[in-house]
Amino acid sequence: MSEASDKKSVTVVEMKEKGTIAVRELPLKQLHQWYDFTGTLEEAMRREENEDYARIILTDKETIIDAQARLRTVYRKLMTMEFQGLETNVSDEERTVEKIRNLQPEEAVADFYQKKIPGRNCRMKT
């Protein structure tokens, strides 16, 4: 992705008579433009559907379920999607491998979703 803005070309070397050569560069035109965007999912979704290669960095403060699938409805050639500055609250109850191993499978799943979707009661009913 670091080379997305670089101009691409092909070097053509023609061998002529008696060791004479001609060198020329032919520029390559991209079939699709490269689009970099940093902002919220809502802002990213305002763009019209397009065929650009896209790198989207989301700055939303909360986890977004299916963000990549939603982005692909607008950016059909989405190359990468990242979250920037997403807060992860592990400090209230530090997670250790031993604590997680001692959870029942349904407790582990509920705990995972509770961390991903704060403020929602994700505990499974028994």
C-alpha positions, 0 to 999 in steps of 0.5 A, spaced: 500 500 500 505 504 501 507 504 493 499 506 491 501 513 489 507 511 485 507 512 478 508 505 474 511 504 468 515 499 463 522 500 461 523 498 454 530 496 451 531 496 444 537 493 441 539 496 435 545 495 430 552 494 433 551 494 440 546 501 440 540 501 444 534 505 445 531 505 452 524 508 453 519 508 459 512 507 457 507 509 463 502 504 465 495 507 467 491 504 473 485 501 471 482 503 478 484 509 482 487 508 489 483 511 495 485 512 502 480 514 507 480 516 515 474 517 518 468 514 521 464 509 518 458 513 517 462 518 513 465 513 509 459 510 507 457 517 504 461 516 498 457 513 492 459 506 490 465 505 486 470 501 483 477 504 486 482 500 490 480 502 497 484 503 504 479 505 510 481 507 517 475 507 521 476 512 527 469 510 530 470 509 538 466 503 539 466 496 535 462 496 529 459 489 527 460 487 520 464 494 518 468 490 512 461 487 509 458 494 510 464 498 507 464 493 501 457 495 499 460 502 497 468 500 496 467 493 491 475 493 491 476 494 499 483 492 500 484 493 507 480 496 513 483 498 520 480 501 526 484 507 529 484 508 536 479 503 538 478 503 546 479 496 549 477 496 556 481 490 559 483 494 565 477 493 570 478 486 570 485 484 567 484 477 563 489 472 564 489 465 560 488 461 566 481 465 568 479 464 561 481 457 561 476 456 567 470 459 564 465 455 561 464 455 553 458 459 553 461 464 559 467 465 554 462 467 548 458 471 553 464 475 556 467 476 549 461 479 546 460 483 553 467 486 551 466 487 544 459 490 545 459 494 551 453 496 555 449 490 552 447 484 556 450 478 553 449 473 558 446 467 556 440 465 559 440 458 562 
